[in-house]
Amino acid sequence: MNPELCILKGKPVKDSSAKKNVYFAIIDQDKTSSYPLNFLCVLPKHMNTSSVDTSTFTKIFKEQRIDVARKLLTKALLTEDDPRIKKEISNRLKQLTPKPAWRAHRCSEKHHIRVKTF
């Protein structure tokens, strides 16, 4: 299997105030050279580091899912020209980096930082 990232830009819906959507599809270059015949799965926006993740991407790449996603996104970041797509790629790469743990002074247990947005 020779996975590659295919980035597709969607058109905004008239009723939606959202910007154009960006879709990240994983394709297999060994199958054929034309999309969608070589489609494998969609790269999920949020990847769990736990083993409970049930996405198709996780089913295909299993334990290597974080490394494969990081490799594909890094390669796409170097070749992409559109600044909006580069920003989306950077955001997804940030989500793949583990959050630092900190120790509480009183209980000395490791806690993960949670950020609440209002």
Order of alpha helices (4+ residues) and beta strands (2+ residues): beta-beta-beta-alpha-alpha-alpha-beta-beta
